[in-house]
Amino acid sequence: MKALFASLLAASTMLAGIAVAQAEERTAIRIGLTVSSTGPYAVASQSGERGIGIWVDDVNARGGIELDGKKYPVELVKRDDRSDKQLVARVYESLIAEEKVDALIAPFSSTLVGVAAPIVESRGGFMVSWAGSSDQLFQQGYKNIVSVTAQASQIPVTSIALAGQLGVKKLAVVSIDEPFPASAAAAAKGMAEEAGIEVVLFEHYAKGTRDFAVLLQKAQAAGADGFYSSSYDADLIPMLRQMREREIDFPYTYMLYGSSPAVLETGADAAYVFSHTQFDADVNWPVTDGLATTEFLAAYDRLYPNAAYPADFQTALAYGAGVVLEKSIATANSVEPEKLKQAALDISGETIIVSGEFKIDETGFQHGMTPIVLQQQPDGLRIVAPDTVKTADPIYPIPGWTER
């Protein structure tokens, strides 16, 4: 009898221990991501990192994310990818297999997201992308990856419509030969032709190009009155300088990343350039989830008083990725990938974040974000399209270099 009692006591103690262990098993919701400390994506990636930091600060100040009737704080598991595709592959594999994170936020750039996505998919993870804008990413059949950024084929909508309204007749379209910029350039070409604008030059250049003289001269020789560059800021700086040095003028000069801090720091070279953004301090979408524009900017100033640059659209998009992930987890009451994807579909079309409407299709492709066109005018960056949010009329034609 004593032996039986001892056995039952031992079993009871063991079960109690298991129950305690299970109860103590989850202390946080762990979110994995990578940030680029170096390389071509470093500045943009770190801008996004600050946006994610704002989200974590806000959600944890509210007690965390509710799961099974209890709130858990968010714990970020961050790794460095150094803008390197091979390192991204290894790190996302580790985040899922070894760190066993609950969900993931994508790295910066379509190039790196394109490496992370198949690993996340094959390993049974769920990932929210804030900077993977290449359409091709969502044509691979991935089931558990969703986007909070305007996709490449959507980005030119506002800028090409503006070019047509201003009277551009002949457009030169150039881009770096990488997935996202090339996709945006192809979309711009198609939209321009549909709008009756003749595309007189359509050309991709190799990564690492720094001499754009021949490309610019070809656009000029073709009679282009519009120059449309789907390129990263590191390329735009020498491109603009070489335009000035050769006095090559285009009445409509659009540069996708023309409003980035690095480009604006060139001063007169960036004057009057039209550019893209998905966030501006003067735009106040009717936010349903997360911080509104003024709250978001105040949080940025509080958390990052010594940041080299102000909050930009990459900050806002990465912040929005966190908000969408939070709402998906709360809606699903689960961190299982399939349930998170369904929850993301359930909240699609009824969720507005600081950068605009979150609206996806079954593939995770984003349809809701409205591209904004900025122009660097004498009194600073101004929104010139769409009309519903513009803060100034566009200055067109752009004054020639000798008139600035």
C-alpha positions in Angstrom: 0.0 0.0 0.0 2.8 2.4 0.9 4.5 1.5 -2.4 1.3 2.3 -4.3 0.9 5.6 -2.4 4.5 6.5 -3.2 3.9 5.6 -6.9 0.8 7.7 -7.1 2.5 10.6 -5.3 5.4 10.4 -7.7 3.1 10.4 -10.7 1.1 13.3 -9.3 4.3 15.3 -8.6 5.5 14.5 -12.2 2.2 15.7 -13.7 2.2 18.8 -11.6 5.7 19.5 -12.7 4.7 19.1 -16.4 1.7 21.4 -15.8 3.9 24.0 -14.2 6.5 23.7 -17.0 3.7 24.1 -19.6 2.3 27.1 -17.8 5.7 28.6 -17.7 6.7 27.6 -21.2 5.5 30.8 -22.9 6.7 34.1 -21.4 6.7 36.2 -24.6 5.7 36.2 -28.3 9.0 35.9 -30.1 9.3 37.7 -33.4 12.4 37.0 -35.6 13.9 39.4 -38.2 17.1 40.5 -39.7 18.6 44.0 -40.0 21.5 45.0 -42.3 24.3 46.6 -40.4 26.4 47.1 -43.6 26.0 46.9 -47.3 23.7 48.7 -49.8 20.5 48.0 -47.8 21.9 49.3 -44.4 20.3 52.7 -44.3 16.8 51.6 -45.4 17.0 48.5 -43.2 17.9 50.4 -40.1 15.1 52.9 -40.8 12.7 50.0 -40.8 14.3 48.6 -37.6 13.3 51.9 -35.9 9.8 51.4 -37.1 9.6 48.0 -35.6 11.1 49.4 -32.4 8.2 51.9 -32.2 5.7 49.0 -32.6 7.4 46.9 -29.9 7.5 49.8 -27.5 3.8 50.6 -28.1 2.5 47.0 -27.9 4.5 46.2 -24.8 3.3 49.4 -23.1 -0.2 48.1 -23.6 0.7 44.8 -22.0 1.5 42.8 -25.1 -0.5 40.7 -27.5 -3.4 38.6 -26.2 -3.1 34.9 -26.7 -5.4 32.3 -25.1 -6.8 34.9 -22.7 -3.4 36.2 -21.5 -1.2 39.0 -22.8 2.4 38.4 -23.6 5.1 41.0 -24.4 6.8 41.0 -27.7 10.4 39.8 -27.8 12.4 40.6 -30.9 15.0 38.1 -32.0 17.2 40.2 -34.3 20.1 39.0 -36.4 22.4 40.9 -38.8 22.2 40.0 -42.5 24.8 42.5 -43.7 22.8 42.9 -46.9 24.0 39.4 -47.9 21.8 36.9 -49.5 23.7 33.8 -48.3 23.7 35.1 -44.7 19.9 35.8 -44.9 19.3 32.2 -45.9 21.3 30.9 -42.9 19.8 33.4 -40.4 16.2 32.8 -41.3 16.8 29.1 -41.1 18.2 29.5 -37.7 15.5 31.8 -36.5 12.9 29.1 -37.3 14.7 25.9 -36.5 16.9 26.9 -33.6 15.3 30.1 -32.1 11.8 28.7 -32.7 10.3 32.2 -33.1 6.6 32.5 -33.3 6.5 34.6 -36.5 8.8 36.6 -38.7 9.2 40.1 -40.2 11.0 40.1 -43.5 14.3 41.8 -44.3 14.7 44.9 -46.4 14.6 44.6 -50.2 12.9 42.3 -52.6 16.2 40.6 -53.2 16.6 39.5 -49.6 12.9 38.8 -49.1 13.2 36.5 -52.2 15.8 34.5 -50.3 14.0 34.4 -47.0 10.5 33.6 -48.3 11.1 30.0 -49.5 12.9 29.1 -46.3 10.1 30.5 -44.2 7.6 28.7 -46.3 9.4 25.3 -46.3 10.0 25.5 -42.6 6.3 26.3 -41.8 6.7 29.9 -40.7 4.6 33.0 -41.2 6.2 36.2 -42.3 5.0 39.8 -42.9 7.0 41.7 -45.5 7.4 45.5 -45.4 9.9 46.0 -48.2 9.5 43.1 -50.6 7.7 45.0 -53.4 8.5 42.8 -56.4 5.4 41.3 -57.9 7.2 38.0 -58.6 7.5 37.3 -54.8 3.7 36.7 -54.8 3.7 34.6 -57.9 5.6 31.7 -56.3 2.6 30.1 -54.5 3.8 30.9 -51.0 0.9 30.4 -48.6 2.0 32.2 -45.4 3.7 35.4 -46.5 1.8 38.7 -46.6 2.8 42.3 -47.6 2.1 45.7 -46.1 3.8 47.7 -48.9 2.6 48.7 -52.3 3.8 46.2 -54.8 6.0 47.2 -57.8 3.2 47.1 -60.3 1.1 49.5 -58.2 3.8 52.1 -57.4 3.8 53.9 -60.7 0.0 54.5 -60.7 0.1 58.0 -59.3 3.4 59.2 -60.9 2.5 58.1 -64.4 -1.0 59.6 -64.1 0.7 62.9 -63.0 3.1 62.8 -66.0 0.1 62.5 -68.3 -1.8 65.4 -66.6 1.3 67.6 -66.9 1.6 66.9 -70.6 4.6 64.6 -70.8 4.8 63.2 -74.4 8.0 61.1 -74.5 9.3 59.2 -71.5 12.7 57.5 -70.9 12.4 54.7 -68.3 15.6 53.3 -66.7 16.2 51.0 -63.7 18.8 49.0 -61.9 18.6 45.4 -62.9 17.2 44.1 -59.6 13.7 42.5 -59.0 11.8 45.3 -57.4 13.1 48.3 -59.4 12.9 46.4 -62.7 9.3 45.4 -61.9 8.4 49.0 -61.1 10.0 50.2 -64.3 8.2 47.6 -66.4 4.9 48.7 -64.8 5.7 52.3 -65.5 6.4 51.6 -69.1 3.1 49.8 -69.5 1.1 52.5 -67.8 2.7 55.2 -69.8 1.9 53.5 -73.0 -1.7 53.0 -72.0 -1.9 56.7 -71.1 -0.7 57.6 -74.6 2.9 58.6 -73.6 5.6 57.3 -75.9 8.3 55.4 -74.2 11.4 56.3 -76.2 13.9 54.5 -74.0 13.5 51.5 -71.7 16.8 50.2 -70.3 18.2 48.3 -67.3 21.7 48.9 -66.1 23.9 46.6 -64.0 24.3 46.8 -60.3 27.4 48.8 -59.4 27.1 51.2 -62.3 28.4 54.7 -61.5 28.8 56.3 -64.9 25.4 57.1 -66.3 26.5 59.6 -69.0 25.8 57.3 -71.9 22.3 56.4 -70.5 21.4 60.1 -69.9 22.7 61.1 -73.4 20.6 58.4 -75.0 17.5 59.6 -73.2 18.2 63.2 -74.3 18.9 62.1 -77.9 15.6 60.2 -78.0 13.8 63.5 -77.3 12.5 62.5 -73.8 10.7 65.3 -72.0 10.2 62.9 -69.0 12.9 60.8 -67.3 11.7 58.0 -65.0 14.4 56.3 -62.9 13.5 53.3 -60.8 16.7 53.1 -58.9 18.0 53.2 -55.3 19.4 56.4 -53.8 23.1 55.3 -54.1 22.6 55.4 -57.9 20.5 58.6 -58.0 23.2 60.7 -56.5 25.8 60.2 -59.3 23.0 60.2 -61.8 21.8 63.7 -60.8 25.4 65.0 -60.5 26.1 63.9 -64.1 22.9 65.5 -65.3 24.0 68.8 -63.8 27.6 68.5 -65.1 26.3 67.9 -68.6 23.3 70.3 -68.3 20.9 67.5 -69.4 17.4 68.7 -68.5 14.1 66.8 -68.4 11.0 68.9 -67.7 9.6 65.9 -65.7 12.3 64.1 -63.7 10.9 61.3 -61.5 13.2 59.2 -59.3 11.7 56.5 -57.2 14.0 57.2 -54.1 14.5 60.9 -54.9 13.2 62.0 -51.6 15.5 59.8 -49.5 17.6 61.7 -47.0 20.9 60.8 -48.9 19.6 62.3 -52.1 18.1 65.4 -50.5 21.5 66.0 -48.9 22.9 66.7 -52.4 21.0 70.1 -52.2 20.5 71.8 -55.6 21.1 68.5 -57.5 17.8 67.1 -56.1 15.8 70.3 -56.6 12.4 69.9 -58.3 12.8 66.1 -58.6 9.5 64.1 -58.3 9.7 61.0 -56.1 7.7 58.3 -54.4 6.7 57.7 -50.8 4.1 55.7 -48.9 4.2 58.0 -45.8 4.3 61.7 -45.2 3.8 63.7 -42.0 1.1 65.7 -43.8 -1.0 62.7 -44.7 -3.4 61.4 -42.1 -5.2 58.3 -43.1 -8.1 57.3 -40.9 -6.1 54.8 -38.9 -8.0 51.9 -37.3 -5.0 50.1 -35.8 -1.8 51.3 -34.3 -0.6 54.8 -33.9 -1.9 57.7 -36.1 0.6 59.9 -37.9 1.2 62.5 -35.1 1.5 59.7 -32.4 3.9 57.7 -34.6 6.1 60.8 -35.2 6.1 61.7 -31.5 7.1 58.1 -30.6 10.0 58.3 -33.1 11.3 61.5 -31.6 11.0 60.1 -28.1 12.7 56.8 -28.9 15.3 57.9 -31.4 16.2 61.5 -30.5 19.7 61.1 -32.0 18.7 59.3 -35.2 20.6 60.7 -38.2 17.4 60.9 -40.3 13.7 61.6 -39.5 11.1 58.9 -39.8 10.4 58.0 -43.5 8.2 55.6 -45.4 10.4 52.7 -44.6 10.0 53.4 -40.9 6.3 53.6 -41.3 6.0 50.5 -43.4 8.0 48.4 -41.0 6.0 49.8 -38.1 2.8 48.8 -40.0 4.2 45.2 -40.5 4.2 44.9 -36.7 0.7 46.3 -36.3 -0.6 43.8 -38.9 1.2 40.9 -37.3 -0.2 41.9 -33.9 -3.7 42.1 -35.2 -3.4 38.8 -37.0 -2.2 37.0 -33.9 -5.0 38.5 -31.8 -7.6 37.7 -34.4 -6.4 34.1 -34.9 -5.7 33.6 -31.1 -2.9 31.5 -32.4 0.7 31.7 -33.8 0.1 28.8 -36.2 1.0 30.0 -39.7 -2.1 28.8 -41.5 -4.3 30.5 -38.9 -2.3 33.7 -39.1 -2.7 33.8 -42.8 -6.4 33.4 -42.6 -6.6 36.1 -39.9 -4.6 38.4 -42.2 -7.2 37.8 -44.9 -10.0 38.3 -42.4 -8.7 41.8 -41.4 -7.8 42.7 -45.0 -9.9 45.6 -46.3 -10.9 46.7 -42.8 -7.5 47.7 -41.4 -5.9 51.1 -42.0 -2.4 51.7 -40.6 -0.2 54.8 -40.6 0.9 54.1 -44.2 -2.6 53.4 -45.6 -5.1 50.6 -46.1 -4.0 47.0 -45.5 -5.7 45.0 -48.3 -4.3 41.7 -49.6 -5.5 38.9 -51.9 -5.1 35.2 -51.3 -1.4 35.3 -52.3 -0.6 38.0 -49.8 -0.2 40.6 -52.5 -0.9 44.1 -51.3 -3.5 46.2 -53.2 -4.5 48.8 -50.6 -1.6 51.3 -50.4 -2.0 54.6 -52.3 1.4 55.7 -53.8 2.2 59.4 -53.0 4.2 61.7 -55.3 6.5 64.3 -53.7 8.4 67.1 -55.3 11.4 68.9 -53.8 10.3 72.5 -54.1 12.1 75.7 -52.9 10.3 75.5 -49.6 10.9 71.8 -49.1 9.3 68.5 -50.0 5.6 68.9 -51.0 2.9 66.3 -51.8 1.8 67.0 -55.4 -0.3 63.9 -56.1 -2.9 62.4 -55.6 -5.2 65.4 -55.4 -6.9 64.1 -52.3 -3.8 64.6 -50.1 -1.6 67.1 -52.0 -0.1 70.1 -50.2 1.1 72.0 -53.3 0.7 72.2 -57.0 3.6 70.6 -59.0 6.2 72.9 -60.5 6.4 72.0 -64.1 8.3 72.1 -66.3 11.3 71.7 -64.0 13.6 74.7 -64.4 16.8 74.0 -66.4 20.1 73.7 -64.6 21.1 77.2 -65.7 17.9 78.6 -64.3 18.1 77.2 -60.8 
